[in-house]
Amino acid sequence: MERGKMAEAESLETAAEHERILREIESTDTACIGPTLRSVYDGEEHGRFMEKLETRIRNHDREIEKMCNFHYQGFVDSITELLKVRGEAQKLKNQVTDTNGKLQHEGKELVIAMEELKQCRLQQRNISATVDKLMLCLPVLEMYSKLRDQMKTKRHYPALKTLEHLEHTYLPQVSHYRFCKVMVDNIPKLREEIKDVSMSDLKDFLESIRKHSDKIGETAMKQAQQQRNLDNIVLQQPRIGSKRKSKKDAYIIFDTEIESTSPKSEQDSGILDVEDEEDDEEVPGAQDLVDFSPVYRCLHIYSVLGARETFENYYRKQRRKQARLVLQPPSNMHETLDGYRKYFNQIVGFFVVEDHILHTTQGLVNRAYIDELWEMALSKTIAALRTHSSYCSDPNLVLDLKNLIVLFADTLQVYGFPVNQLFDMLLEIRDQYSETLLKKWAGIFRNILDSDNYSPIPVTSEEMYKKVVGQFPFQDIELEKQLFPKKFPFSEFVPKVYNQIKEFIYACLKFSEDLHLSSTEIDDMIRKSTNLLLTRTLSNSLQNVIKRKNIGLTELVQIIINTTHLEKSCKYLEEFITNITNVLPETVHTTKLYGTTTFKVRGPVVWWNCFWCIQSGTFYLTWLCFCKIGKVAQTACMSACKHLATSLMQLLLEAEVRQLTLGALQQFNLDVRECEQFARSGPVPGFQEDTLQLAFIDLRQLLDLFIQWDWSTYLADYGQPNCKYLRVNPVTALTLLEKMKDTSRKNNMFAQFRKNERDKQKLIDTVAKQLRGLISSHHS
């Protein structure tokens, strides 16, 4: 019973569940029915469910049938209407088909046109795209074309800039095109091509300036000469109206004194004359002659390419090589002034170019590099000039060379190069110039003395008298009062020699111009050179005349008279030098002329020759007729020796001779030895042994004392009868010692820095003090 109830309860539950599932199937979407059906199959009542489902399906079919029966008439009506519509639809279809056929026929051309339009639009889009791409490529092509044109016209630096723009700005925008890749591959080659071509241009430039350095230097030196001429004009203008005579005035005065009978004076340097002719012409700037653009281009190109250091090293190396070539003088440079001029032009041209490069480029060359080159050039130039100038024996060429060196130095000084060593070297050449002048004037004096008739100059008119007086400073009131014809006491060689001495002074002065020397230095140089002319050149010329075997007594007497007048004219030479140098003779450092001493020394020598003429000439025969020859000869010989000894002693002690050196005393000693040798030779029979030598005993003891510097013996033995220096008076010794002391103090500028000089000064002072003591004790 219970089982029946339980079975009935379970059957009700299953029926209810099946009902729920059927409702869910009816109401649920088909896509979601799977889980519902699965629950049916999971159970064991699917058979009963299928029965339920069949029952439900039949129920729905009955309902559908009922509904269809209810709506059948309407369905029939609808079918009827639909059949009618089908006929109309067929008609419509036919009409549409006809219309479509007509439309297809009529629209065929339009379709063709539209197809063509489509193609055109496609082409238009392609063209537009192509134009856009070409607009990107066109600048690249234009830049590349511009690059080739620039390289063709050798505008390498702009070409390099164009290449940079092309590589970094334009090519990246179109890098996917093949032609661009070709360009990119060619860029390194183009850079190397630009680099090589610019270097080739630089080499051409270096070769060009090497060949044209002399022209560049010539132009620069012309500019310096013009500037110097302008400076001289400006400096001379304030001197107008000056009370004191200028150098130019002194030259004019001097020129009027020189007559046509004298040899031609030194000619001015050809340099100044040539330049003066071109003063009115405008000389182009030295840099205007050179196109430096290859250097600038190559420098910029190498800088852009990151190889500036390579370029700088190459440029400096090549210029150093060229400097060595320029500084190598030709072997025959000393033969003509043009050889020196070309040498200097090349050097100036080289450094003008380097100075311009220094100031127009940043770092291609620097001041240290220029200074190094200049030091090398200066040393080589000075060495070359020393060597080649030593071959020159023509004072005119030496003077022209000096003017050329001054212009060379002034030109380089304008560009900032130190030239002090060149002016120091000119002082060396000055000594050489003086030597060549002395040699030239030795020939002039020789010609004058050889051509002289050694007779007083006769004058027959006032004009002739004034002419002689104008040539030689001579005044004699008694001679002026005499009537014409009358005679000057001297022969023609006196005014000629006097004028030649002045010409020599003028020649010395011309060398000192533009050397940047002070008036005192110029004055000292002229006086020293003139002293050499008087004491060596003129003295030797006179000595050679005096020593001639065929010279007669009349000529010797005339020589004595001539030398006397030349001696008196020395003060006028002093005034002449003072006028042209503007240095007063009272100046402390002024050198004195030794002309008076020269003529005084030669006087006794002439007297000796007069004695020999008396011995061997006509005058000797005349005396032989009236007296005994032995007594006369002995008296004349002894008198001549005593006169000579006295004159020589006075020469040492006279006030005009303010300074004496040991070298001068040694030279003087040689002259005295010649006199002693003559006395020992027994020139006149009848003298006892050494009797004639006693005339020179005072001089001999005095000279031995000073040359041997035997003061210890002199001071120890003074006053004893057998004293070695018995004939030496302490007053005489002190006078001579004071002259040597003044010389040592004044002439040795650096004596205080040398121990030997200091010791010598102390010794001189000690000896002088002891001599004063001897003199004081003697007087007391």
VEXGU-581746 format. One record per residue (C-alpha): residue number from 1; x, y, z. Coordinates in steps of 0.02 Angstrom, whole numbers, plus 32768, in hexadecimal, padded with zeros to 4 digits. Layout:
! residues N
NUM:X:Y:Z
...
! end
This chain:
! residues 780
1:8000:8000:8000
2:8089:8072:8037
3:80EF:803E:7FA1
4:805B:8068:7F37
5:8051:8113:7F87
6:8109:812E:7F76
7:8104:80FA:7EC0
8:8071:816C:7EA3
9:80CE:81FD:7EF6
10:816A:81E2:7E8E
11:80FE:81D7:7DF0
12:80AF:827E:7E18
13:8159:82CE:7E34
14:8199:8289:7D91
15:8101:82C6:7D36
16:8114:8370:7D80
17:81CC:8376:7D51
18:81A4:833F:7CA0
19:8120:83C6:7C95
20:819E:8447:7CCE
21:821A:840D:7C4E
22:819A:8415:7BC4
23:8169:84C6:7BF3
24:821F:84F5:7BF9
25:823B:84A8:7B4C
26:81A8:8509:7B08
27:81DB:85AD:7B53
28:829A:859F:7B48
29:8307:85CD:7AB4
30:8342:8538:7A51
31:83F9:8562:7A70
32:83E1:854E:7B2B
33:8379:84AB:7B29
34:8410:843A:7B3A
35:8420:843D:7BF8
36:8364:841E:7C08
37:8366:8385:7B9B
38:8400:8346:7BF2
39:83A3:8346:7C97
40:8320:82D5:7C44
41:83A2:825B:7C07
42:83FB:825B:7CAD
43:835D:8215:7CFD
44:8310:816A:7CE0
45:8267:81A8:7CA6
46:8292:81DF:7BFA
47:8218:8162:7BAD
48:8188:81AC:7C0C
49:81C9:8259:7BDE
50:81C7:8229:7B27
51:8115:81F2:7B3C
52:80EB:8297:7B8C
53:8144:82F1:7B00
54:80E4:8292:7A7B
55:8043:82B9:7AD3
56:806F:8370:7ADA
57:809D:8371:7A20
58:7FF6:8326:79F2
59:7F9D:83A8:7A58
60:7FF7:8432:79FE
61:7FD3:83E4:7953
62:7F17:83E2:797E
63:7F20:8498:79AF
64:7F7A:84C4:790D
65:7EF9:8465:78A9
66:7E6D:84C2:7902
67:7EC0:8566:78DD
68:7EDC:853C:7827
69:7E29:8508:7812
70:7DF4:85AB:785D
71:7E61:8612:77E6
72:7E53:85A8:7744
73:7DE4:8620:76E4
74:7E5B:86AD:7705
75:7EE9:863F:76C8
76:7E8E:8618:762A
77:7E6C:86CE:760C
78:7F21:86F4:7627
79:7F55:866F:75AB
80:7EDD:86B6:752C
81:7F22:8764:7542
82:7FD0:8720:753B
83:7FAE:86D1:7493
84:7F70:8776:7454
85:800A:87CA:7496
86:8075:874A:743C
87:8030:8780:7396
88:804D:8835:73BB
89:80F8:880A:73FA
90:811D:87B3:7357
91:80EA:884E:72F9
92:8153:88B7:736B
93:81E3:8841:7350
94:81D2:8850:7296
95:81CB:890C:72A2
96:8264:890E:7314
97:82BD:8899:729D
98:8296:890B:720B
99:82C6:89A4:726E
100:8365:894F:72A4
101:838F:8920:71F2
102:8372:89D1:71B9
103:83D3:8A12:724C
104:8462:899A:7229
105:8463:89CF:7174
106:845A:8A85:719D
107:84DA:8A7B:722E
108:855D:8A1A:71CF
109:85B8:8AB8:7199
110:85A5:8AFD:7247
111:85F2:8A60:728D
112:8681:8A70:7213
113:8693:8B27:7243
114:868D:8AFA:72FA
115:8710:8A75:72DF
116:877C:8AF4:7288
117:875A:8B6D:7316
118:878C:8AE9:7390
119:882F:8ACE:7334
120:884C:8B89:732E
121:882C:8B99:73E7
122:88A5:8B0B:7404
123:8927:8B5D:7397
124:8906:8C01:73ED
125:8925:8BB2:7494
126:89C3:8B61:7452
127:89FF:8C05:7406
128:89D9:8C62:74A6
129:8A3A:8BE1:750A
130:8AC7:8BE7:748B
131:8ACB:8CA7:7495
132:8AD2:8C9D:7551
133:8B62:8C23:7549
134:8BB9:8C8A:74C4
135:8BA5:8D25:7530
136:8C06:8CC8:75B5
137:8C8A:8C8B:753A
138:8C9C:8D2C:74D6
139:8CFC:8D8D:755D
140:8D71:8CFA:756D
141:8D91:8CF9:74B3
142:8DA3:8DB6:74AF
143:8E20:8DB2:753F
144:8E81:8D27:74EA
145:8E83:8D89:7447
146:8EBB:8E23:74A6
147:8F45:8DBB:74F7
148:8F87:8D81:744F
149:8F83:8E32:7409
150:8FE2:8E73:74A1
151:9065:8DED:748F
152:9073:8E0E:73D5
153:9090:8EC8:73F6
154:910C:8E9D:7483
155:90A0:8EEA:750B
156:90D2:8E62:7581
157:90A2:8EAC:7627
158:8FED:8ED4:75F0
159:8FEA:8E26:75A2
160:9017:8DDC:764A
161:8F8D:8E40:769F
162:8F12:8E05:761A
163:8F4B:8D53:7637
164:8F2A:8D66:76F1
165:8E79:8DA6:76D2
166:8E5A:8D1C:7655
167:8E94:8C95:76CB
168:8E40:8CCE:776B
169:8DA3:8D2A:7730
170:8D67:8CED:7687
171:8D9D:8C3A:766F
172:8D4D:8BF7:7710
173:8CA1:8C2A:76CE
174:8CB1:8BBB:7632
175:8D2B:8B39:766F
176:8CC1:8AA6:7630
177:8CE1:8AD0:7579
178:8D6E:8A78:7520
179:8DBA:8B15:74D3
180:8DC7:8B5D:7583
181:8E26:8AC5:75BC
182:8E9D:8AE1:752A
183:8EB4:8B94:7563
184:8ED2:8B5F:7616
185:8F56:8AE5:75DB
186:8FAA:8B70:7575
187:8FB2:8BEF:7603
188:9059:8BAF:764E
189:90A4:8BAE:759F
190:9069:8C60:7581
191:90B5:8C96:7626
192:915B:8C4B:75F8
193:9151:8C9A:754C
194:9131:8D46:759A
195:91BE:8D28:7614
196:9238:8CF5:758C
197:9209:8D83:7518
198:9218:8E06:75A2
199:92C2:8DC0:75D2
200:92F6:8DCB:751C
201:92C2:8E82:751A
202:9326:8E9F:75B9
203:93C0:8E51:756A
204:93AB:8EC2:74D3
205:939C:8F56:7549
206:943A:8F27:75A7
207:9499:8F13:7505
208:9458:8FB9:74C6
209:948B:901D:7560
210:9535:8FC8:755E
211:9550:9007:74AD
212:950A:90B5:74D0
213:9553:90D4:757D
214:95D0:914F:7534
215:9544:91B5:74E3
216:94E1:91B6:7586
217:957B:91EA:75E7
218:95A8:9270:7567
219:94FB:92BB:7579
220:9503:92B8:7637
221:95AE:930B:7635
222:956F:9391:75BF
223:94E2:93B7:7637
224:955D:93C1:76C8
225:95CC:9434:7661
226:953B:94A7:7639
227:9507:94AD:76EF
228:95BA:94D4:7723
229:95C3:9560:76A3
230:9521:95AA:76E8
231:9563:959B:7799
232:9603:95F4:7768
233:95A0:9681:7717
234:9537:9695:77B4
235:95D2:9694:7824
236:962B:9715:77BA
237:959C:9792:77B7
238:95AF:97CF:786C
239:9668:97EE:784C
240:9644:987A:77D1
241:9685:991D:7817
242:96F4:98C9:7898
243:9789:9932:78C8
244:97FD:989C:78D0
245:9839:984F:782E
246:97E5:97AD:7802
247:983F:9718:77B8
248:97FA:9741:770E
249:983B:97F3:7719
250:98E4:97AF:7748
251:98E0:973D:76AF
252:98B8:97D2:763F
253:9946:9836:7689
254:99B9:97A3:7674
255:9986:9785:75C0
256:99AB:9839:7591
257:9A5A:9824:75D4
258:9A82:978E:7568
259:9ACB:97B9:74C0
260:9AD3:9756:7420
261:9B8D:9736:743D
262:9B62:96BE:74CA
263:9B2F:960B:74A8
264:9A76:95F0:74A1
265:9A24:95DE:754C
266:99C2:9546:7583
267:9922:9532:7523
268:987A:9523:7578
269:982F:9477:7581
270:97CB:9448:74E9
271:973F:940A:7557
272:9700:94B2:758D
273:9710:94FC:74E0
274:96AC:9470:7492
275:9625:947B:7514
276:9619:9538:7505
277:95EF:9527:744E
278:9558:94BE:747D
279:951C:9527:7510
280:948E:956F:74AC
281:9450:94C3:7479
282:93D9:9469:74EA
283:942A:93C7:7521
284:93AC:933B:753C
285:93A7:92E5:75E2
286:9413:924C:75F1
287:937B:91E1:7619
288:9322:9224:7580
289:939D:91C2:7515
290:936D:911C:7562
291:92C8:90BD:755E
292:92C0:9066:7607
293:9217:9014:75E5
294:9264:8F67:75C4
295:92AC:8F68:7674
296:9209:8F9F:76C2
297:91A3:8F21:765F
298:9216:8E92:7686
299:921B:8EC2:773D
300:915D:8EC9:7747
301:914A:8E26:76E9
302:91C4:8DC9:7757
303:9173:8E16:77F1
304:90C7:8DDA:77BB
305:910D:8D2F:7794
306:915D:8D25:7840
307:920F:8D25:77FA
308:9246:8DD5:7829
309:92DE:8D9A:7889
310:9319:8D37:77F2
311:9307:8DD0:7785
312:9364:8E41:7801
313:93F5:8DC8:780E
314:9401:8DB7:7751
315:93FB:8E73:7735
316:9480:8E98:77B7
317:94F2:8E0D:777A
318:94E9:8E4B:76C6
319:9507:8F00:76F9
320:959E:8ECE:7761
321:95E7:8E78:76C8
322:95C6:8F14:7660
323:9615:8F80:76E8
324:96B6:8F1C:76DE
325:96B8:8F31:7621
326:9698:8FEC:762E
327:9721:9001:76B0
328:97A3:8FAB:7643
329:9800:903A:75EE
330:9846:9026:753E
331:9901:900C:7536
332:991E:90AC:74D2
333:98AE:911A:753B
334:993F:918A:756F
335:9968:91BC:74BC
336:98D8:9237:74A1
337:9858:9294:7508
338:97CD:923E:74A7
339:9804:9199:74F0
340:97EC:91DC:75A1
341:9749:9232:7570
342:96FD:9193:752A
343:9734:9133:75C4
344:96E3:91B2:7638
345:9645:91BD:75CD
346:962B:9102:75DB
347:963F:9103:7698
348:95CB:9198:76AE
349:954B:914A:7639
350:954E:90A8:769C
351:952F:90FD:7743
352:94AD:9176:76FE
353:9448:90DF:76C6
354:945D:9089:776F
355:942D:9127:77CD
356:9390:9137:7764
357:9365:9080:7785
358:9382:909D:783F
359:9307:912D:7846
360:9281:90E9:77D1
361:9273:9035:780D
362:9252:8FF2:78B9
363:92DD:8F7F:78EA
364:9321:8F47:7841
365:93C4:8F98:7879
366:93E4:8FE4:7923
367:945E:9062:7969
368:94D2:8FDC:79AD
369:94DF:8F8C:7901
370:9502:9036:78AF
371:9584:9063:7932
372:95DB:8FBC:7919
373:95E3:8FD8:785D
374:9620:908A:7876
375:96AA:9055:78EE
376:96E5:8FD6:786E
377:96DA:9057:77E2
378:9734:90DB:7847
379:97C6:906B:7872
380:97D8:9029:77BF
381:97C5:90D6:7773
382:9847:9124:77E5
383:98BF:9094:77C4
384:98A6:90A6:7708
385:98C0:9162:770E
386:995D:9150:7776
387:99A4:90D5:76FB
388:9976:912E:765A
389:9996:91E0:7693
390:9A47:91AE:76C4
391:9A6C:9196:760A
392:9A3A:9248:75E0
393:9AC7:92C5:75C5
394:9A60:9350:7576
395:9A26:93D1:75F6
396:9998:9406:7582
397:9954:9354:7582
398:9969:9347:763E
399:9909:93EA:7655
400:987F:93AF:75E1
401:987A:930A:763E
402:9869:9367:76E2
403:97D7:93CD:769E
404:9787:932E:765E
405:979C:92D7:7706
406:974F:936E:775F
407:96BA:936A:76EA
408:96AE:92AE:7702
409:96AE:92C3:77BF
410:9633:9354:77BE
411:95BC:92F2:774F
412:95BA:925B:77C1
413:95AF:92C8:785B
414:950C:930F:7817
415:94C8:925E:781C
416:94FD:9248:78D1
417:959E:91E5:78BC
418:9630:9213:792F
419:96C5:9251:78C9
420:9741:928C:794D
421:97BD:9207:791A
422:97BD:924A:7868
423:97EC:92F7:78A6
424:9872:92AA:7914
425:98B6:9252:787B
426:98B6:92F9:781E
427:992F:9339:789F
428:99A3:92AA:786D
429:998C:92D7:77B5
430:99B1:938B:77E6
431:9A60:9355:781A
432:9A75:92FC:7774
433:9A33:9396:771A
434:9AB5:9400:7775
435:9B3D:9389:773D
436:9B06:9391:7687
437:9AFF:944E:7693
438:9BAF:9453:76DC
439:9BED:93E7:764C
440:9B98:9457:75CE
441:9BDA:94F5:761D
442:9C88:94A9:7625
443:9C83:94A4:7567
444:9C3C:9555:7561
445:9CC6:9598:75D2
446:9D48:9539:756F
447:9D0B:9587:74CC
448:9D07:9634:751A
449:9DB7:9624:7561
450:9DFA:95D7:74C0
451:9DB0:9662:7454
452:9DE8:96F1:74C6
453:9E7A:975E:748E
454:9EAB:9789:7542
455:9EB6:9840:7519
456:9E54:98D0:7567
457:9DB0:98F5:750E
458:9DC0:998F:74A0
459:9D29:9A01:7489
460:9D1D:9A8F:740D
461:9C71:9AD5:7433
462:9BF5:9AF0:74C1
463:9B84:9A6C:7478
464:9C0B:99E7:7481
465:9C38:9A1E:7531
466:9B83:9A0F:756D
467:9B75:9966:751A
468:9C08:9921:757D
469:9BCC:9972:761E
470:9B20:9929:75FE
471:9B6B:987B:75F3
472:9BDE:9889:768A
473:9BC8:98F1:7729
474:9C60:9964:771F
475:9C76:9A15:775F
476:9D14:9A7D:774F
477:9D04:9B39:775C
478:9DB1:9B57:7715
479:9D8C:9AE8:767E
480:9CE6:9B41:7661
481:9D41:9BEA:765B
482:9DBB:9BAE:75D7
483:9D9C:9BDA:7522
484:9D79:9B58:749C
485:9DCA:9AE8:7466
486:9DED:9A97:750F
487:9DFE:99E9:7558
488:9DAE:9985:75E2
489:9E2E:9934:7653
490:9DE9:9885:7635
491:9DDB:981D:7598
492:9D3C:97DE:7544
493:9D33:973C:75A5
494:9D01:979C:7644
495:9C54:97D8:7609
496:9C39:9735:75AB
497:9C61:96CA:7643
498:9BFA:973C:76B3
499:9B62:972D:7641
500:9B78:9672:7632
501:9B79:9663:76EF
502:9AD4:96C0:76F2
503:9A92:9650:7669
504:9AC5:95BA:76D1
505:9A66:9603:7765
506:99CE:961B:76F7
507:99DB:9567:76B8
508:99E2:952A:776D
509:994B:9593:7798
510:98E5:9549:770B
511:98FD:949B:7751
512:98BD:94D2:77FC
513:9817:950E:77B6
514:977A:94AA:77E6
515:97DB:943C:7861
516:9776:9482:78F3
517:9816:94C2:7944
518:9820:9559:79B5
519:987D:95F4:797D
520:9906:95CD:79FA
521:991D:951D:79B4
522:9924:9561:7902
523:99A1:95E6:7936
524:9A0D:9566:798E
525:9A08:94F1:78F9
526:9A39:957B:787F
527:9AC7:95B8:78ED
528:9B0E:950B:7907
529:9B0A:94E6:784C
530:9B58:958F:7827
531:9BE0:956C:78A6
532:9C06:94C9:784C
533:9C0C:9528:77A8
534:9C88:95A5:77F1
535:9CF5:9534:785D
536:9CFD:94A0:77E8
537:9CCC:94C5:7734
538:9D0B:9576:771F
539:9D9F:9556:7791
540:9DD6:94BF:772C
541:9DBF:951F:7689
542:9E2D:95AB:76C9
543:9EAC:952E:770A
544:9EB5:94D7:7662
545:9ED8:957E:760D
546:9F5C:95AD:768D
547:9FB6:9505:7678
548:9FCA:9517:75BD
549:A07F:9511:7587
550:A06B:9595:7502
551:A01B:9619:756F
552:A07C:96BA:7580
553:A09C:9736:7609
554:A022:97B4:75BD
555:9F96:9736:75BC
556:9FBA:9703:766F
557:9FB7:97B7:76AA
558:9F12:97D1:764F
559:9ECB:9734:76A2
560:9EF9:977D:774C
561:9EA0:981F:771F
562:9E08:97C0:76DC
563:9DF9:9752:7777
564:9E05:97EC:77E4
565:9D70:983B:778D
566:9D0E:9797:7790
567:9D31:978F:784A
568:9CE7:983C:7861
569:9C4C:980C:77FB
570:9C1A:9781:7873
571:9BB5:97FA:78DD
572:9B4D:9824:7843
573:9B2E:976C:7826
574:9AF3:9762:78DA
575:9A79:97F0:78B7
576:9A40:979D:7817
577:9A16:96FC:7875
578:99BF:9760:78FC
579:9952:97B8:787B
580:9916:9719:7829
581:98FA:96B6:78CA
582:98BE:9741:793C
583:992A:96FC:79C9
584:998F:9782:7A20
585:9A49:975E:7A38
586:9A37:9780:7AF2
587:99CE:96E1:7B05
588:9A1E:9668:7B80
589:9A23:95D2:7B0C
590:9A58:9630:7A70
591:9AEE:95DF:7A1B
592:9B79:9657:79EA
593:9BCF:9658:7941
594:9C82:961B:7945
595:9CB4:9676:78A7
596:9D24:96EF:7903
597:9D83:965F:7950
598:9D92:960A:78A6
599:9DE1:96A0:7854
600:9E53:96C1:78EA
601:9E92:960F:78E8
602:9EB7:9618:782E
603:9F16:96BC:7843
604:9FB4:9671:7891
605:9FB5:95E8:780F
606:9FB9:966C:7789
607:A046:96C1:77E5
608:A0A7:961F:77DF
609:A091:9616:7724
610:A0C8:96CB:7717
611:A166:969A:776F
612:A183:960E:76F4
613:A16A:9688:7666
614:A1ED:96F6:76B4
615:A25F:965E:76BA
616:A246:9629:7607
617:A201:96B6:75A0
618:A233:9757:754E
619:A228:97B2:75F3
620:A2AE:973D:7636
621:A325:976C:75A9
622:A309:9825:75CA
623:A335:9812:7681
624:A3CE:97AB:7651
625:A419:9843:75FB
626:A414:98B3:7695
627:A433:9849:772E
628:A46F:97A2:776F
629:A3EC:9720:774B
630:A409:96B6:77E9
631:A3E1:973F:7866
632:A349:977B:7806
633:A304:96CA:77F1
634:A31E:969F:78A8
635:A2CA:9740:78E1
636:A238:972B:7869
637:A220:9676:7899
638:A227:9696:7954
639:A1B2:972B:7943
640:A137:96C3:78DF
641:A13B:9637:7961
642:A123:96AE:79F2
643:A096:9708:7997
644:A043:9663:7970
645:A053:9625:7A25
646:A013:96C9:7A6C
647:9F80:96CC:79F3
648:9F51:9619:7A1E
649:9F59:963D:7AD8
650:9EEF:96D9:7AC3
651:9E74:9675:7A5E
652:9E59:95FE:7AF1
653:9E4A:9689:7B72
654:9DEC:9711:7B16
655:9D43:9743:7B5D
656:9CE4:971C:7ABC
657:9D0D:9664:7AD1
658:9C97:9642:7B63
659:9C92:9585:7B5C
660:9D11:94FC:7B3B
661:9D00:9440:7B35
662:9D85:93BD:7B4E
663:9D6D:9389:7A99
664:9D92:943A:7A5F
665:9E31:943E:7AC8
666:9E68:9399:7A7D
667:9E4E:93DD:79CD
668:9EA9:947B:7A00
669:9F37:9410:7A44
670:9F4B:93BE:799A
671:9F64:946A:794A
672:9FE6:9499:79CD
673:A040:93F4:79AD
674:A04B:9421:78F5
675:A09D:94C5:7926
676:A116:946B:799B
677:A13F:93EE:7913
678:A16B:947E:78A0
679:A1D9:94CB:7928
680:A234:9425:7944
681:A253:9410:7889
682:A2D6:949B:788B
683:A28C:950C:7808
684:A319:958B:781C
685:A3D0:955C:783B
686:A428:95A3:78D4
687:A3A9:957E:795D
688:A3E1:9517:79F1
689:A382:9476:7A12
690:A2CE:9495:7A50
691:A2E9:9552:7A52
692:A25C:9570:79D6
693:A1EA:94FA:7A36
694:A1F7:9568:7AD1
695:A181:95E2:7A7A
696:A0F6:9562:7A98
697:A129:9526:7B46
698:A09F:9588:7BA0
699:A01A:953E:7B2D
700:A063:948F:7B3B
701:A063:948A:7BF9
702:9FB5:94D4:7C02
703:9F6D:9457:7B85
704:9FC4:93C3:7BD8
705:9F7D:93F5:7C81
706:9ECA:93F8:7C3F
707:9ED1:9365:7BC8
708:9F28:92F3:7C46
709:9EBF:933F:7CD2
710:9F5D:933D:7D40
711:9F1D:93B5:7DC5
712:9F64:9352:7E57
713:A016:936B:7E14
714:9FFA:9421:7DEB
715:9FB0:944D:7E95
716:A033:93E8:7EF4
717:A0CD:942C:7E98
718:A091:94DE:7E7E
719:A118:955E:7EAB
720:A1AB:94E5:7EA1
721:A23B:950D:7E28
722:A234:9463:7DD2
723:A176:945F:7DC8
724:A131:93FD:7D31
725:A0B6:9489:7D08
726:A124:951C:7D36
727:A0E5:9588:7CA5
728:A02C:9573:7CD0
729:9FE7:960B:7D29
730:9F5B:95DE:7DA3
731:9EF5:9672:7D64
732:9F02:962E:7CB2
733:9ED6:957F:7CEC
734:9E40:95BF:7D4F
735:9E00:9625:7CBA
736:9E08:958E:7C49
737:9DBB:951D:7CCC
738:9D28:9594:7CE3
739:9D03:9588:7C28
740:9D01:94CB:7C31
741:9C92:94CF:7CCB
742:9C13:953F:7C73
743:9C12:94CA:7BDE
744:9BF3:9431:7C47
745:9B64:9483:7CA4
746:9B0B:94D3:7C10
747:9B1E:9453:7B89
748:9B01:93B4:7BEB
749:9A47:93C1:7C0B
750:9A40:931B:7C65
751:9AE7:9328:7CBE
752:9A92:9327:7D66
753:9A4F:9279:7D42
754:9AF8:922C:7D15
755:9B70:91FD:7D9F
756:9C0D:921C:7D35
757:9BD5:92CB:7D0B
758:9BAD:92F1:7DC0
759:9C58:92B3:7DF7
760:9CAC:931A:7D6F
761:9C4F:93B6:7DA7
762:9C84:939A:7E5A
763:9D39:9383:7E24
764:9D36:9423:7DBB
765:9CEC:9483:7E4C
766:9D70:943F:7EC3
767:9E01:9469:7E4D
768:9DBA:9517:7E2F
769:9DAE:9535:7EEA
770:9E64:9500:7F03
771:9E9E:956F:7E73
772:9E47:9604:7EC2
773:9EA3:95DA:7F62
774:9F4A:95DA:7F06
775:9F21:9681:7EB5
776:9EEE:96CE:7F5A
777:9F8A:9690:7FB3
778:9FF7:96CF:7F23
779:9FAC:977E:7F2B
780:9FBB:9784:7FE8
! end
